[in-house]
Amino acid sequence: MTTHPFPSVPGIAYGADYNPEQWPEEVWAEDMRLMREAGVNIVNVGIFSWALLEPSEGTYDFSRMDRILGLLHDNGIAADLATPTAAPPAWFYRAHPEALPVDKDGRRLSYGSRQTFCPSSHSYREAALRITGALAERYADHPAVAMWHIHNEYGCHTNACYCDTSAAAFRAWLRTKYADDLAALNDAWGTTFWSQWYYDWDEILPPRATAAGPNPSNLLDWRRFCSDELLSLYKAERDVVREATPVTPVTTNFMAITDALDYWRWAPELDVVSNDHYAMSTDPEAEIEIALSSDLMRSLAGGPWFLMEHSTGAVNWQTVNRAKKSGELRRNALAHVAHGADGIAFFQWRASKAGAEQWHSAMVPHAGTDSQIWRDVVRLGADLKALAEVRGSTGTAEVAITWDWNARWALEFPAQPNSQLRYVDLVRAWYEPLWRAGVAVDFVRPDADLSPYRLVLVPGLYLVDDEGAANLAGFAERGGTLAVGFHSGAVDRNCHVRLGGYPGAFREALGISSDEHFPLQPGDTVALRGGGTSSLWSERVRLEGAEAVTWYTDGPLTDVPAVTRNTYGEGTAWYLATHPDPATLTSCLTALCTEAGVEPVRTAPEGVEVVRRRSPSADYLFLIDHGGHGAAVPVAEDAVELLTGKATPGSVTLAPGEIAVVRQPRHG
């Protein structure tokens, strides 16, 4: 990460996407008054304004943006000024129809929405850099601009194009990766299978629709290329902005746990890691996914981050567009702060009356200020103001979970032993018991520095390169506690099966070997010794130094080890050769934490989330009652509850569905 500052606003940043161009100008003054009432101190502007800013090629009209930025500055509200390149105007497509993307079935998509462009299009890149340069030149020194927001949600809707231009760009990317050595590519892709050997670079195509299953190694490089191609667009726009305004931080908004982009490669290129997150109304415990995705963002950022978008209520693109329940807006927002967000923003400020997102909630809903949403928005603004001192504090974790986009892509390619496997589901299954227990978690790359951690968990790491595998095994060898999930380490960086027995890269450290998988049919389970069941997966494990922790007691692998533990060097390495039911997995993870010496941040009643942020002088405990039952939680004798400003010596009492943030001074 660079040393650029977080946006220069007081305390916790608070705001929304602001689209005043959707409204008559007489509404703008009312917007300013309401923003001040709500405590808004930053808004994202200009995100979809390309057609208004550049009404024809090379002709600019900045008069509206001049007035908007001036109004914001006069009212003490900072601007996160966007480059509007996520939605090119209709005139651009009429002049450059070749910039429209082609899907893998060969259909060229039409314009009329957003994100409809070929990432490899030369005409798109030229036009995007032209409007970016014009904006940067005009507003480089504008006092309202506190941050630059490049594009919007790269990878949303269209993250890949299969046209001939993209094919040429893919080949160029491959030639760089494989040092212009076609034999090396053929080896990496295993092209002796199905007569896929390439004799000329021009024979290589994107993985377009074909008669049978695709080559997984081809698919993997294609996913890497698509992520890198969009990253090159971001960096090109960012560099134009930085040349004009080198000290103003630059960001773009990630999309939580999307599979579109490899954010480990993206995050170092951002001055501020930003995220868009929308809780799914179909998830009965969405607070767990909020925590997981927030911890991932904090891990990517290496510290505080900015929640660029989330919703005050209904989300228009979900199957059922429901409102949030009482207190949910506040709990969701402050949970993001608990997990490291130093900025909270919504999509959007004022609910649209027209367009594709007219039924999306906003800070000012269709009903106006005589609404529960508005009252909640104002209350949240007061909360964030009261939490100003939390800004800049960090999370603390002794447990790490590996997260790798390459492994995710490869695991979900066609023709796996079990097509039910979903990377995020496997990670969440391991994360959830720790969340419930109040154990803090970081997410790490397989090759990350693991020295800060006592326990490292490796669920679903199907693909791992040699360096990552050695790093994880070395963590155990040096005294750490390592736990590896089934089907991990199975393939190398090229998606080639590691021969000699499963689980491939981790056999030695785990002290086991497996010669065959026995994946389970949907709905099927097998029993485990000591009670409990498992699903999704089983395999024939042979002990080669490890000890069995539990066994299968029925099914085709009766009396075969299901969970093993191996002493490896100075530490231990566990293997979960199956997917235990939640209670059994919780027991296993509890045993792992005990062995590693990991303790929860604070013991709390069920349904109460406890999260700690730490500054040099104080710990900040966030206590969030998701269960709706209320609770009393022990705290330090010299603690102060920040949302009320009251001392809470020894204990804090949460009303049902409420939140407390407790400052506990650190002594010594």
PEKANOR-V92722 format. One record per residue. RES is the residue in one letter. SS is DSSP state (H for helix, E for strand, C for the rest). PSI is psi in degrees with one decimal (none if undefined). Layout:
res: [RES & RES]
ss: [SS & SS]
psi: [PSI & PSI]
//
This chain:
res: [M & T & T & H & P & F & P & S & V & P & G & I & A & Y & G & A & D & Y & N & P & E & Q & W & P & E & E & V & W & A & E & D & M & R & L & M & R & E & A & G & V & N & I & V & N & V & G & I & F & S & W & A & L & L & E & P & S & E & G & T & Y & D & F & S & R & M & D & R & I & L & G & L & L & H & D & N & G & I & A & A & D & L & A & T & P & T & A & A & P & P & A & W & F & Y & R & A & H & P & E & A & L & P & V & D & K & D & G & R & R & L & S & Y & G & S & R & Q & T & F & C & P & S & S & H & S & Y & R & E & A & A & L & R & I & T & G & A & L & A & E & R & Y & A & D & H & P & A & V & A & M & W & H & I & H & N & E & Y & G & C & H & T & N & A & C & Y & C & D & T & S & A & A & A & F & R & A & W & L & R & T & K & Y & A & D & D & L & A & A & L & N & D & A & W & G & T & T & F & W & S & Q & W & Y & Y & D & W & D & E & I & L & P & P & R & A & T & A & A & G & P & N & P & S & N & L & L & D & W & R & R & F & C & S & D & E & L & L & S & L & Y & K & A & E & R & D & V & V & R & E & A & T & P & V & T & P & V & T & T & N & F & M & A & I & T & D & A & L & D & Y & W & R & W & A & P & E & L & D & V & V & S & N & D & H & Y & A & M & S & T & D & P & E & A & E & I & E & I & A & L & S & S & D & L & M & R & S & L & A & G & G & P & W & F & L & M & E & H & S & T & G & A & V & N & W & Q & T & V & N & R & A & K & K & S & G & E & L & R & R & N & A & L & A & H & V & A & H & G & A & D & G & I & A & F & F & Q & W & R & A & S & K & A & G & A & E & Q & W & H & S & A & M & V & P & H & A & G & T & D & S & Q & I & W & R & D & V & V & R & L & G & A & D & L & K & A & L & A & E & V & R & G & S & T & G & T & A & E & V & A & I & T & W & D & W & N & A & R & W & A & L & E & F & P & A & Q & P & N & S & Q & L & R & Y & V & D & L & V & R & A & W & Y & E & P & L & W & R & A & G & V & A & V & D & F & V & R & P & D & A & D & L & S & P & Y & R & L & V & L & V & P & G & L & Y & L & V & D & D & E & G & A & A & N & L & A & G & F & A & E & R & G & G & T & L & A & V & G & F & H & S & G & A & V & D & R & N & C & H & V & R & L & G & G & Y & P & G & A & F & R & E & A & L & G & I & S & S & D & E & H & F & P & L & Q & P & G & D & T & V & A & L & R & G & G & G & T & S & S & L & W & S & E & R & V & R & L & E & G & A & E & A & V & T & W & Y & T & D & G & P & L & T & D & V & P & A & V & T & R & N & T & Y & G & E & G & T & A & W & Y & L & A & T & H & P & D & P & A & T & L & T & S & C & L & T & A & L & C & T & E & A & G & V & E & P & V & R & T & A & P & E & G & V & E & V & V & R & R & R & S & P & S & A & D & Y & L & F & L & I & D & H & G & G & H & G & A & A & V & P & V & A & E & D & A & V & E & L & L & T & G & K & A & T & P & G & S & V & T & L & A & P & G & E & I & A & V & V & R & Q & P & R & H & G]
ss: [C & C & C & C & C & C & C & C & C & C & C & C & E & E & E & E & E & E & C & H & H & H & C & C & C & H & H & H & H & H & H & H & H & H & H & H & H & H & C & C & C & E & E & E & E & C & C & C & C & H & H & H & H & C & C & E & C & C & E & C & C & C & H & H & H & H & H & H & H & H & H & H & H & H & C & C & C & E & E & E & E & E & C & C & C & C & C & C & C & H & H & H & H & H & H & C & H & H & H & C & C & E & C & C & C & C & C & E & C & C & C & C & C & C & C & C & C & C & C & C & C & H & H & H & H & H & H & H & H & H & H & H & H & H & H & H & H & H & H & C & C & C & C & C & E & E & E & E & E & C & C & C & C & C & C & C & C & C & C & C & C & C & C & H & H & H & H & H & H & H & H & H & H & H & H & H & H & C & C & C & C & H & H & H & H & H & H & H & H & C & C & C & H & H & H & C & C & C & C & C & H & H & H & C & C & C & C & C & C & C & C & C & C & C & C & H & H & H & H & H & H & H & H & H & H & H & H & H & H & H & H & H & H & H & H & H & H & H & H & H & H & H & H & H & C & C & C & C & E & E & E & C & E & E & C & C & C & C & C & C & C & C & H & H & H & H & H & C & C & C & C & C & C & E & E & E & C & C & C & C & C & C & C & C & C & H & H & H & H & H & H & H & H & H & H & H & H & H & H & H & H & C & C & C & E & E & E & E & E & C & C & C & C & C & C & C & C & C & C & C & C & C & C & C & C & C & C & H & H & H & H & H & H & H & H & H & H & H & C & C & E & E & E & E & E & E & C & C & C & E & C & C & C & C & C & C & C & C & C & C & C & C & C & E & C & C & C & C & C & C & C & H & H & H & H & H & H & H & H & H & H & H & H & H & H & H & C & H & H & H & C & C & C & E & E & C & C & C & E & E & E & E & C & C & H & H & H & H & H & H & H & C & C & C & C & C & C & C & C & C & C & C & H & H & H & H & H & H & H & H & H & H & H & H & H & H & H & C & C & C & E & E & E & E & C & C & C & C & C & C & C & C & C & C & E & E & E & E & C & C & C & C & E & C & C & H & H & H & H & H & H & H & H & H & H & H & H & C & C & C & E & E & E & E & E & C & C & C & C & C & E & C & C & C & C & C & E & C & C & C & C & E & C & H & H & H & H & H & H & H & C & E & E & E & E & E & E & C & C & C & C & C & C & C & C & E & E & E & C & C & C & C & E & E & E & C & C & C & E & E & E & E & E & C & C & C & E & E & E & E & E & E & C & C & C & C & C & C & C & C & E & E & E & E & E & E & E & E & C & C & E & E & E & E & E & E & C & C & E & E & C & H & H & H & H & H & H & H & H & H & H & H & H & H & H & H & C & C & C & C & C & C & C & C & C & C & C & E & E & E & E & E & E & E & C & C & C & E & E & E & E & E & E & E & E & C & C & C & C & C & E & E & E & E & C & C & C & C & C & E & E & C & C & C & C & E & E & C & C & C & E & E & E & E & C & C & C & C & E & E & E & E & E & E & E & C & C & C]
psi: [154.6 & 179.0 & 12.6 & 148.1 & 162.5 & 157.9 & 137.3 & 71.3 & 155.8 & 137.9 & -144.4 & 126.6 & 142.1 & 126.7 & -147.2 & 167.9 & 126.9 & 120.3 & 66.7 & -19.7 & -15.8 & -5.9 & 154.0 & 148.6 & -24.2 & -16.8 & -22.6 & -39.9 & -39.1 & -36.7 & -44.0 & -43.1 & -44.1 & -36.2 & -42.1 & -39.8 & -38.4 & -14.1 & 18.3 & 132.8 & -1.5 & 141.9 & 150.5 & 122.9 & 150.8 & 9.7 & -41.2 & 44.3 & 13.1 & -45.2 & -29.8 & -34.1 & -32.5 & 81.2 & -21.1 & 162.1 & 119.9 & 1.7 & 123.5 & 148.3 & 99.4 & 7.9 & -42.5 & -45.4 & -36.4 & -46.4 & -39.0 & -48.7 & -38.4 & -42.1 & -43.2 & -46.5 & -41.7 & -23.4 & 11.0 & 27.5 & 126.0 & 157.9 & 132.2 & 96.3 & 123.9 & 147.9 & 132.2 & 30.7 & 1.5 & -12.1 & 84.2 & 153.0 & 164.1 & -36.4 & -31.8 & -44.6 & -32.8 & -36.0 & -27.8 & 65.7 & -21.8 & -13.0 & -10.2 & 142.0 & 155.6 & 130.5 & 175.6 & -12.7 & 1.8 & 8.1 & 130.2 & 123.8 & 160.0 & 162.0 & 170.9 & 1.4 & -124.9 & 167.9 & 29.2 & 81.7 & 153.9 & 120.3 & -20.2 & 3.5 & 124.6 & -39.3 & -37.3 & -46.7 & -43.4 & -44.7 & -40.2 & -42.5 & -29.6 & -48.1 & -34.9 & -43.6 & -39.2 & -42.3 & -46.1 & -41.0 & -41.3 & -38.0 & 17.4 & -38.4 & 16.1 & 129.7 & -16.9 & -23.4 & 109.7 & -17.3 & 151.9 & 136.2 & 103.6 & 124.3 & -152.9 & 119.7 & 61.0 & 135.4 & -7.1 & 130.4 & -63.4 & 102.4 & -2.2 & 144.3 & 141.3 & 20.9 & 176.5 & -33.7 & -42.6 & -38.0 & -42.6 & -40.9 & -38.2 & -44.4 & -39.5 & -41.2 & -42.7 & -40.1 & -35.8 & -46.4 & -42.3 & 20.0 & 39.8 & 24.3 & 98.5 & -32.3 & -37.1 & -40.0 & -45.7 & -38.8 & -45.4 & -32.9 & -3.9 & 46.4 & 0.2 & -19.7 & 133.8 & 30.7 & 42.3 & 8.3 & 135.7 & 133.1 & -9.7 & 139.7 & -34.2 & -10.2 & -15.7 & 132.3 & 161.3 & 161.8 & 70.5 & 169.2 & 133.9 & 179.6 & -31.7 & -169.2 & 144.7 & 163.8 & 117.7 & -31.5 & -36.7 & -47.5 & -41.9 & -47.2 & -32.9 & -43.9 & -39.4 & -43.8 & -46.5 & -41.3 & -45.2 & -33.7 & -41.7 & -36.9 & -36.8 & -34.3 & -45.8 & -48.6 & -35.5 & -46.0 & -43.8 & -42.6 & -34.1 & -44.2 & -44.3 & -33.7 & -36.3 & -35.1 & 75.2 & -19.2 & -5.6 & 127.7 & 150.5 & 138.7 & 171.1 & 157.0 & 121.4 & 173.9 & 65.4 & -119.0 & 35.3 & 153.4 & 6.0 & -37.5 & 149.7 & 93.5 & -17.7 & -32.8 & -28.7 & -42.1 & -40.7 & -14.4 & -4.9 & 142.4 & -34.5 & 124.3 & 125.0 & 153.4 & 146.8 & 130.3 & 129.0 & 112.8 & 137.6 & 126.8 & -19.0 & -6.6 & 112.7 & -18.2 & 60.5 & -21.1 & -26.0 & -44.5 & -33.5 & -46.8 & -44.0 & -50.9 & -33.9 & -41.7 & -35.5 & -43.2 & -42.3 & -37.5 & -41.2 & -39.4 & -24.9 & 21.4 & -152.5 & 154.2 & 177.5 & 121.2 & 99.8 & -37.1 & 138.4 & -173.3 & 145.4 & -24.4 & -116.8 & 146.7 & 116.7 & -25.7 & -2.3 & 157.1 & -44.4 & 118.4 & 74.6 & 155.1 & 161.8 & 149.4 & 169.0 & 127.0 & -8.5 & -39.7 & -48.5 & -44.0 & -44.1 & -49.0 & -46.1 & -22.0 & -39.1 & -41.6 & -42.7 & -37.4 & 22.4 & -3.0 & 129.1 & 7.3 & 138.5 & 120.2 & 158.4 & 156.2 & 117.0 & -170.0 & -56.7 & 127.8 & 131.1 & 145.1 & -8.2 & 160.0 & 176.2 & -18.9 & 32.9 & -20.1 & 24.2 & 137.6 & 167.9 & 173.1 & -38.9 & 102.8 & 175.6 & -33.1 & -12.6 & -154.4 & -12.6 & 68.0 & 155.8 & -37.7 & -46.8 & -42.0 & -38.5 & -37.9 & -44.0 & -41.4 & -41.9 & -39.4 & -40.4 & -39.2 & -48.0 & -35.0 & -39.5 & -20.5 & 16.2 & -38.7 & -14.7 & -24.8 & 133.8 & -13.8 & 161.8 & 165.2 & 163.3 & 133.0 & 141.5 & -1.1 & 136.3 & 144.4 & 131.2 & 141.1 & 124.5 & 123.0 & -33.6 & -43.6 & -38.1 & -48.0 & -49.5 & -39.3 & -31.6 & 9.9 & 160.5 & 161.1 & 32.4 & 161.8 & -27.7 & 112.3 & -3.9 & -12.9 & 128.0 & 124.0 & -50.3 & -36.5 & -41.1 & -44.5 & -44.2 & -36.9 & -37.4 & -32.5 & -39.3 & -47.1 & -34.4 & -41.3 & -45.3 & -32.5 & -4.5 & 26.3 & 121.7 & 146.5 & 136.6 & 154.8 & 141.7 & 153.9 & 153.5 & -27.5 & 16.7 & 164.8 & 114.9 & 4.0 & -26.3 & -6.8 & 151.0 & -32.3 & 130.1 & 127.5 & 138.4 & 72.6 & 133.4 & 24.1 & 64.6 & -47.1 & 132.3 & 137.7 & 171.2 & -38.4 & -43.6 & -42.3 & -44.1 & -37.0 & -43.7 & -45.1 & -39.3 & -31.8 & -46.2 & -43.3 & -32.6 & 5.3 & -1.6 & 169.7 & 121.5 & 136.5 & 126.7 & 134.1 & 162.3 & 152.5 & 15.6 & 153.2 & 14.1 & -34.5 & 159.2 & -169.7 & -19.4 & 7.3 & 28.5 & 136.2 & 134.1 & 117.1 & 161.9 & -0.4 & 155.2 & 158.2 & 63.5 & -107.0 & -17.5 & 7.1 & -48.9 & -49.1 & -34.5 & -17.5 & 33.1 & 168.6 & 149.4 & 136.3 & -11.6 & 142.8 & 145.1 & 67.4 & 151.1 & 147.9 & 156.4 & 128.6 & -14.2 & 148.9 & 161.3 & 149.2 & 150.9 & 147.5 & 137.7 & 5.2 & 163.5 & 164.7 & 172.6 & 162.1 & -179.7 & -45.0 & 143.6 & 162.8 & 156.0 & 99.0 & 136.3 & 130.8 & 129.5 & 55.0 & -26.5 & 166.5 & 150.8 & 133.8 & -39.6 & 164.0 & 162.3 & 139.7 & 1.7 & -179.1 & -174.0 & -13.1 & 32.5 & 131.6 & 7.9 & 139.3 & 137.2 & -31.6 & 132.5 & 161.4 & 133.5 & 133.4 & 123.5 & 109.8 & -126.8 & -5.0 & -160.5 & 151.7 & 120.3 & 151.8 & 126.4 & 101.5 & 11.8 & -178.2 & 91.7 & 155.3 & 161.8 & -42.3 & -41.1 & -40.8 & -38.5 & -43.8 & -40.8 & -44.9 & -32.4 & -43.1 & -39.8 & -45.0 & -41.7 & -46.9 & -38.5 & -8.3 & 28.1 & 130.6 & 154.1 & 159.6 & -45.3 & 136.3 & 134.2 & 157.5 & 156.6 & 138.3 & -8.8 & 117.9 & 133.4 & 122.3 & 141.8 & 132.1 & 147.5 & 132.6 & 173.5 & -25.3 & -11.5 & 155.8 & 140.6 & 112.8 & 119.6 & 122.4 & 115.2 & 118.7 & 93.8 & -23.9 & -22.4 & 19.7 & -9.9 & 164.5 & 157.9 & 128.8 & 127.8 & 139.1 & 178.9 & 157.2 & -27.2 & 27.0 & 152.3 & 134.4 & 118.3 & -32.0 & -26.9 & -18.6 & 11.7 & 144.3 & 142.3 & 67.1 & 117.8 & -25.9 & 149.0 & 136.9 & 124.0 & 126.9 & 159.0 & 127.6 & 8.5 & 179.5 & 143.0 & 146.0 & 115.0 & 125.5 & 123.8 & 109.4 & 144.1 & 126.7 & 130.4 & none]
//
